[in-house]
Amino acid sequence: MGKKHAYGVVVDAGSSGSRVYVYEYEKASYIQKKGDPDALTKLPNVQTKKKWRHKVHKGISTFGETPDLVGSDHLEGLVEFAKDKVPKKEWENTPIFLLATAGMRLLPEYQQTQLLENVCSYFRKNTKFQLPDCDAHIQVISGETEGLYGWIAANYLLGGFDEPGENDHGKGHHTYGFLDMGGASAQIAFAPNVTEAERHADDLKLLRLRKANGEALEYGVFVTTWLGFGANEARKTYVEHLLAAYPNEQEVPDPCLPVGLLVKPNGEEISVGSAEASDAKVHLIGTGAFEECLRSTYPLLGKDKQCNDPPCLLNGVHTPAIDFDVNHFVGVSNFWHITHEVFAMAHKDQAYDLETYQKQVVDFCSRDWKDIVEDTHNEKWGHKVDEQTVEEVCFKASWLINILHDGIGVPRVGLEQGKGSISDSKNKTDTIIDNAKDRGFLDPFQAVDEIHDTEVSWTFGKMVLYASSQMPGPEDAPAVGFGSNTPGSTALPKDWQYPSGRLDALPTPGSDADEQEWQDRIFHSSYSRRIPGIVIFLLILTLAAYLLCGRERRLSLWHKVLSLFGRYPGTPRGKRPKKLGLSSKLFGNSEPQYERVMEEADLDDFEMSDMSADERRSDSSADGRPRTGRASGCATPSIRGLSPDIARASPKRATYLDGPAVAGASHGLGITPFDRSGLLSRVESKERLAPRPATAASRAGSPKRSPLFTPFKENLD
């Protein structure tokens, strides 16, 4: 594991595509070893590079009907890119997250579940990245969570956390508000002023971070989301209302399109004079009337919706009052693209100025579509601006202006005093545009894409939160994460969200995880996930070796194991033998054994099968061979049928049961002979000694060998 940096991978699964980000941050052990007091009093240093992000188009939500294809058709390129950027030796220590946003929120729950399960399965099969808990690492995040991560990213990059003195906005306020607009939703996140924070304490999220020295940072942040208020979803709603206003028209005028542009209701362009333009199907034609466009998009804000919990901003959703004297907002995603891609290409860091912006939009949208297309091909606004971008920018600009100023209430800098209507602004000279200067982040609103060459993305905020959780704190340190704000309570709220699934305890301050011995590390991190598999493999290997060792060795081993527990083969005198079940199959005992009698026996102690009087008086079988001392064939190999010479030559292994030879005795048990009239000194199975039915003509009660083993064979050669 690297001594200085750790890594993290975050996939932003948005509505229009998925983008993977690779981040690195300084480890606590390195910061502490370095001993820089300035670094110790700050959050961990999280960084990324432009070449460490990669996007694939087509949103993950498009795989709702085909979740099994999400890996090969969508994730593969993202995974390979991340593996290429993260050092190979760091893969197992690098967490991976896939967090889906608005596009996935629109899918049915069962489709979301299937997609997330396939994502997790693909990551685990095709990467070695750290993934201890799929529920924590692979999920559809709420708009509130997305907004909170964005708030963390913006304030981290602007210094709101680490340099409060340099970001004092007055009234003891030093953090920035955050605005985000994607294709399907829009979010707002900010820390209200003291008065509003106390008044709406129950509406805030408690956020806790941790500095490198273990000190906690806590903030009360208000976050809300407006699903359906993203630029693409708003456009769909707008077109539906527009078509409803012209129910019997084939060609519907659209003031939010450049002059002369023909499109289908779904936004697909139609060539002027083509068959599609002349047939009976409904289509839209651009009029470029931007003032009318503003009026047409205003109703989409839902300002007329009932507000059950005042105050409210958009769509009847409660929001604490915003104090723009101290709440300075930064806007990302579409807030930046719509204001800068076309209208401020030469001034990417230009501060947002409504008066200037409106003039640019009015001039652009009133142009003829053919001229706009020509400028696009000539890359007037750069090579990234295509026809689709310039086709949609007029509607998006009107939507942004309405949300910012009529919805959220951002002051109209330069127009608040009632001077300068849109029509009057056309007479402004180009000097005003050129004089729009960068005023930093002191204005009520500023659109940004990067701060200090780092993209302001909610994924960055996610990684800051995770890296913060990896900083060790005191034993009683409160957990890093976020949840409901419960004033006066020291317990974690029930909805508390940790930055990730936990693998092991964090290293203690001053320790260096890189110096851990392998025997210590094997039970941590990704090694712990391998232990069950290793144990199962060893058990299978042991069983295979046991089955291959041969029947005699298995039996001997079993006897040795029993002896360790004070047991010996056989059953104590006076007790009925127990069936061995599975062990008899594995160890070759096809029948229970009895302990041989070491003292004079009582005839009443034996269960005898029915025999004739002649059988009771005889010690020989029908063929005249002795019957005494004969054991079950499963326990002792028989030498019956061998010639006397071979029998005499066969070695006899002495046992503790053997005693001195007694003349005339055919048994070798070492006991005093007694009158065995009617007594068979045989070791038989329980079934063999049981009474046989009168009709039984064969030895049905004889024990059978297990089919798992081959019969014992004497070597007669």
Secondary structure, DSSP 4 states (H G I P E B T S, - for coil): --SSEEEEEEEEE-SSEEEEEEEEEE-HHHHHHHT-HHHHTS---EE--GGGEEEEES-GGGGSS-GGGHIIIIIHHHHHHHHHHS-GGGGGG-BEEEEE-HHHHTS-HHHHHHHHHHHHHHHHHH--SB-S-HHHHEEE--HHHHHHHHHHHHHHHHTTTT-GGGG--STT----EEEEE-SSEEEEEE---HHHHHHTGGGSEEEEEE-TTS-EEEEEEEEEEEET-SHHHHHHHHHHHHHHHSTT-SEEEETTS-BT-EE-TTS-EE-TTSHHHHSSS-EEEE---HHHHHHHHGGGG-TTS--SSSSB-STT-B-PPP-TTT--EEEEEHHHHHHHTTT-TT-TTPPP-HHHHHHHHHHHHTSBHHHHHHHHHTTTT-TT--HHHHHHHHHHHHHHHIIIIIII----TTTTTS---HHHHTTS-HHHHHT----TT-SSEEE-SEETTEE--HHHHHHHHHHHHTS---TTPPPSEEEE--TT--SPPTT-B-SS---SPPPPTT--GGG--HHHHTTSGGGGGTHHHHHHHHHHHHHHHHHHS-HHHHHHHHHHHHHHTT--SS--TTSPPPP-THHHHHH---S---PPP-SPPPGGG-------HHHHH-SB-TTS-B-TT---TTTS---TT--HHHHHHS-----TT-----TT----S-S-----TT-------HHHHSPPPTT--S-TTS----TTSPPP-----
